[in-house]
């Protein structure tokens, strides 16, 4: 009888544990915290002008814009004044980066200070201009969808905005801004885990953010990643860059912003370190097929240095060869569960043909498959590169007809992303029930 009572007591204890664990899963307390990492241009960027700032015109004086906070900070990206030609030039000059060969690093224009506001919060990722929510929506739809399954801002849901003009650099090269972002991201991961009972973190990146996320994982010890990172969900990541990146350098790219002359922002776009990172990767694209065709010369992926010289950006060759190409070769498997969610079946620039006016006009475009911005060979590059990796799980979810940006607002795309994140969370619940 005594043995029977002890058995019944053990059954009761185990049953109570099962009920408690079930409650945790169903109440949402079992959610792994999520950190959102945006793509290029995917978060607000603020600036402040010092006494060393030299304006190029009355429109760009230190006193414009008038609306600033008490410390002189104003929103540099995004603001509708960029649509007006005099202010477009002003915006471009303030956004331009400069590569200093002596220090081997990038810096802002003299007299221009920049920052991201509220690191750790999703606030600056929702809308690029909070006064124009309908036309500058970025991650608001994704955040709403995550909140619908129980995520709470600043408790289980966080954001990692960054100065997307800057990139990263390989070992042996300084990279002050990019390195600080990786340090801040590590601290945010550890804080999010600690404040959620030690649960590991789900990283959700978009576009360029996926390249940062992969570098972040590979630059931390595997033991750290195993403890703190549950999963990386990468949306529309250009693992191998894109042909569209070459158009940006050659003739400017308005990124869909209406009324803007692409030539007015071309110099600023060429100065961006991260834009160099988004050029086609020689290890991914076919080395024999021309991507850019002109009346005098053609350019394959192996001829990007010559391409940069011929478009009038010879100063970009050294940082490209010394800082960017080594990064392109660093697509090692991080040993962390990775799911790529990508669009497909959308016509995407594959060849750029320039006429007699050269690079000062937009090209005739030959299209191939992709998400409208990134070519399929780049979106799916890791499948080939990691085919023989035994300790790396890689899943690809293809969403036909979904474009590079609409992946953050298309209902079917959001459902697929949320279903994946819900599945990652429920795996922990299923595992616990089996153990009990």
Beta strands, then each sheet from edge to edge (+ up, - down):
strand 1: 34-37
strand 2: 45-49
strand 3: 74-77
strand 4: 97-100
strand 5: 105-108
strand 6: 112-115
strand 7: 157-159
strand 8: 201-206
strand 9: 229-235
strand 10: 292-293
strand 11: 298-299
strand 12: 338-344
strand 13: 348-353
strand 14: 364-368
strand 15: 394-400
sheet 1: 7+ 1+ 8+ 9+ 12+ 15+
sheet 2: 3+ 2- 6+
sheet 3: 4+ 5-
sheet 4: 11+ 10- 13- 14+
end
